[in-house]
């Protein structure tokens, strides 16, 4: 399979390494220095594009790929206020789109555990819940896409929580997310249910970028020749 890499930072480099190990080729690599090379013509021999860039450029990157009818696997976060527009554009171009806030197998299992625990805790109002997320200092958006997905799982399941807030906590109906950016930490997410008598904590800690990169390549393999919109639940059968 021919894979285009859009974004060639540390994650993109790890994705390329795993793609080559799995027998794929990478005929097109787009980074900040050659962004003008992302054209429909240059995508003509590409089966799937993997896009890990920044929110400010992600939408335009998707548009070019959709126009070329090349399915996109996106790991860029911070643009979800335009999600419906991207889905519409994908549909109009009869292309494919795979989005995940996190491509780690372990994190997606963690999403399922988080949702199940939140459903249980909906019946126990003595417990308040909050989240702390820690990422490396190069992570520009806060909270992370992973943290937002976890927060949505809580808000969908716990009636007493109405919205998430970043850093500040002003109302018992708020779900507080504390975001920290430290060193080169790949990513840690901790949810704590706290009451007067005890605490319950669930935590996921990433050890390296390899798990995220492998998930992105597996998603690319999944999206080969596909149309429509998909996510990790489709890939993993969750």
C-alpha positions as CSV (number, residue, x, y, z in Angstrom):
1,X,0.0,0.0,0.0
2,X,1.3,3.5,-0.8
3,X,0.9,5.9,2.2
4,X,1.3,9.6,2.1
5,X,2.5,11.2,5.4
6,X,1.2,14.7,6.1
7,X,3.2,16.0,9.0
8,X,6.7,14.6,9.7
9,X,7.4,15.5,13.3
10,X,8.3,12.8,15.8
11,X,5.0,11.1,15.3
12,X,5.3,11.1,11.6
13,X,8.8,9.7,11.7
14,X,7.6,6.8,13.9
15,X,4.6,6.2,11.6
16,X,7.0,6.0,8.6
17,X,9.2,3.5,10.4
18,X,6.3,1.2,11.3
19,X,4.7,1.5,7.8
20,X,7.9,0.4,6.1
21,X,8.3,-2.5,8.6
22,X,4.9,-3.6,7.7
23,X,5.7,-3.7,4.0
24,X,4.2,-0.4,2.8
25,X,5.8,2.3,0.8
26,X,5.8,6.1,1.6
27,X,6.1,7.9,-1.8
28,X,5.0,11.3,-0.4
29,X,6.0,13.1,2.8
30,X,4.6,16.5,3.5
31,X,6.1,18.8,6.1
32,X,6.2,22.5,6.8
33,X,9.0,23.0,4.3
34,X,7.2,21.5,1.3
35,X,3.5,22.0,2.1
36,X,3.0,23.2,-1.5
37,X,3.6,19.6,-2.7
38,X,0.3,18.5,-1.2
39,X,-1.6,18.4,-4.5
40,X,-4.2,16.2,-6.2
41,X,-1.6,15.3,-8.8
42,X,1.0,14.2,-6.2
43,X,-1.7,12.1,-4.5
44,X,-2.5,10.3,-7.6
45,X,-0.5,7.2,-6.7
46,X,-1.4,7.2,-3.0
47,X,-3.8,4.8,-1.4
48,X,-4.2,6.4,2.0
49,X,-2.9,9.6,3.7
50,X,-2.0,9.8,7.4
51,X,-2.3,13.3,8.7
52,X,-0.7,14.5,12.0
53,X,-0.2,18.2,11.8
54,X,-1.7,21.2,13.6
55,X,-5.4,22.4,13.8
56,X,-4.7,25.5,11.6
57,X,-3.7,23.4,8.6
58,X,-5.6,20.2,9.1
59,X,-8.8,21.1,7.4
60,X,-7.1,22.3,4.2
61,X,-5.1,19.1,4.1
62,X,-8.3,17.0,4.4
63,X,-9.8,19.0,1.5
64,X,-7.0,18.2,-0.9
65,X,-7.0,14.5,0.0
66,X,-10.8,14.3,-0.4
67,X,-10.6,16.0,-3.8
68,X,-8.1,13.4,-4.8
69,X,-10.4,10.7,-3.3
70,X,-7.6,9.6,-1.0
71,X,-8.9,8.4,2.4
72,X,-7.5,10.3,5.3
73,X,-6.4,8.9,8.7
74,X,-6.2,12.0,11.0
75,X,-4.6,12.3,14.4
76,X,-4.7,16.1,14.5
77,X,-6.8,17.4,17.4
78,X,-8.1,20.9,18.2
79,X,-10.3,21.3,15.1
80,X,-13.5,19.4,16.1
81,X,-15.7,22.5,16.1
82,X,-15.6,21.9,12.3
83,X,-16.1,18.2,12.4
84,X,-19.6,18.2,10.7
85,X,-18.2,20.3,7.8
86,X,-15.4,17.8,7.3
87,X,-17.8,14.9,7.3
88,X,-20.0,16.7,4.7
89,X,-17.0,17.4,2.5
90,X,-15.8,13.8,2.7
91,X,-19.3,12.6,1.7
92,X,-19.6,15.1,-1.2
93,X,-16.2,13.9,-2.6
94,X,-17.1,10.2,-2.0
95,X,-13.9,9.8,0.0
96,X,-13.0,8.3,3.3
97,X,-12.1,9.7,6.7
98,X,-10.9,8.1,9.9
99,X,-10.5,10.2,13.0
100,X,-9.4,9.3,16.5
101,X,-8.3,11.6,19.3
102,X,-5.9,8.8,20.2
103,X,-4.7,5.8,18.2
104,X,-3.3,3.7,21.1
105,X,-5.1,0.4,21.6
106,X,-4.7,0.8,25.4
107,X,-6.2,4.3,25.4
108,X,-9.2,3.1,23.4
109,X,-9.8,0.3,25.9
110,X,-9.4,3.0,28.6
111,X,-12.2,4.9,26.9
112,X,-14.5,1.9,27.3
113,X,-13.5,1.4,31.0
114,X,-14.0,5.2,31.6
115,X,-17.5,5.1,30.1
116,X,-18.5,2.0,32.1
117,X,-17.2,3.4,35.4
118,X,-19.0,6.7,34.8
119,X,-22.3,4.8,34.2
120,X,-21.9,3.0,37.5
121,X,-21.0,6.3,39.3
122,X,-24.1,8.1,38.0
123,X,-26.0,6.4,40.9
124,X,-23.5,7.6,43.6
125,X,-23.7,11.4,43.9
126,X,-21.4,11.5,47.0
127,X,-18.5,11.0,44.5
128,X,-17.2,14.0,42.6
129,X,-15.0,13.4,39.5
130,X,-12.2,15.3,37.9
131,X,-9.4,14.6,35.5
132,X,-5.7,15.5,35.2
133,X,-3.9,15.1,31.9
134,X,-0.1,15.5,31.3
135,X,1.6,15.8,27.9
136,X,5.0,16.9,26.6
137,X,5.7,20.6,26.2
138,X,5.4,20.4,22.3
139,X,1.7,19.5,22.7
140,X,0.0,22.8,21.7
141,X,-3.7,22.2,22.3
142,X,-5.2,21.9,25.8
143,X,-7.0,19.9,26.9
144,X,-5.9,17.1,24.6
145,X,-8.2,15.4,22.2
146,X,-7.9,12.3,24.4
147,X,-9.0,14.3,27.5
148,X,-12.0,15.7,25.7
149,X,-13.0,12.2,24.6
150,X,-12.8,11.0,28.2
151,X,-14.7,14.0,29.4
152,X,-17.5,13.3,26.8
153,X,-17.7,9.8,28.2
154,X,-18.3,11.2,31.7
155,X,-20.7,13.9,30.6
156,X,-22.8,11.4,28.6
157,X,-23.1,9.1,31.6
158,X,-23.2,11.2,34.8
159,X,-26.3,13.4,35.0
160,X,-25.0,15.8,37.6
161,X,-22.1,16.9,35.3
162,X,-23.2,19.3,32.6
163,X,-20.0,20.6,31.0
164,X,-16.2,20.3,31.2
165,X,-14.0,23.2,32.2
166,X,-10.3,23.7,31.8
167,X,-8.2,24.3,34.9
168,X,-10.9,26.4,36.8
169,X,-13.6,24.9,38.9
170,X,-16.6,27.1,39.8
171,X,-19.7,24.9,39.9
172,X,-20.4,21.4,41.2
173,X,-22.0,20.6,37.8
174,X,-18.6,21.3,36.1
175,X,-16.3,18.5,35.2
176,X,-12.8,19.9,35.8
177,X,-9.9,19.0,33.5
178,X,-6.4,20.0,34.8
179,X,-3.9,20.1,31.8
180,X,-0.2,20.1,32.4
181,X,2.7,20.3,29.9
182,X,5.9,18.8,31.2
183,X,9.1,17.7,29.6
184,X,8.8,14.9,27.0
185,X,5.9,12.9,28.6
186,X,4.0,11.1,25.8
187,X,0.7,11.3,27.7
188,X,-0.9,10.5,31.1
189,X,-4.6,10.7,31.8
190,X,-6.0,10.2,35.3
191,X,-9.7,10.3,36.4
192,X,-10.4,10.4,40.1
193,X,-13.8,9.9,41.8
194,X,-13.5,11.4,45.3
195,X,-15.8,11.2,48.3
196,X,-15.5,11.9,52.0
197,X,-14.6,8.3,52.8
198,X,-12.5,7.1,49.8
199,X,-11.3,7.7,46.2
200,X,-11.4,5.6,43.1
201,X,-8.8,6.3,40.4
202,X,-8.3,5.0,36.8
203,X,-5.2,6.0,34.9
204,X,-3.5,5.4,31.5
205,X,0.2,6.2,31.0
206,X,1.8,6.0,27.5
207,X,5.4,4.8,27.5
208,X,6.3,5.8,24.0
209,X,4.9,7.0,20.7
210,X,5.1,3.6,19.2
211,X,1.6,2.5,20.3
212,X,0.0,5.6,18.7
213,X,2.0,5.2,15.5
214,X,1.1,1.5,15.1
215,X,-2.6,2.3,15.6
216,X,-2.4,5.0,12.9
217,X,-0.8,2.5,10.4
218,X,-3.5,-0.1,11.3
219,X,-6.1,2.5,10.6
220,X,-4.6,3.3,7.3
221,X,-4.7,-0.4,6.4
222,X,-8.3,-0.5,7.5
223,X,-9.2,2.5,5.3
224,X,-7.7,1.3,2.1
225,X,-10.3,1.6,-0.7
226,X,-13.0,2.6,1.9
227,X,-15.5,5.4,1.7
228,X,-17.3,6.9,4.7
229,X,-16.4,8.0,8.2
230,X,-14.8,5.6,10.7
231,X,-13.1,5.6,14.1
232,X,-11.3,3.3,16.5
233,X,-14.5,1.5,17.6
234,X,-14.8,0.3,14.0
235,X,-11.2,-0.7,13.8
236,X,-11.2,-2.6,17.1
237,X,-14.7,-3.8,17.2
238,X,-15.5,-2.1,20.5
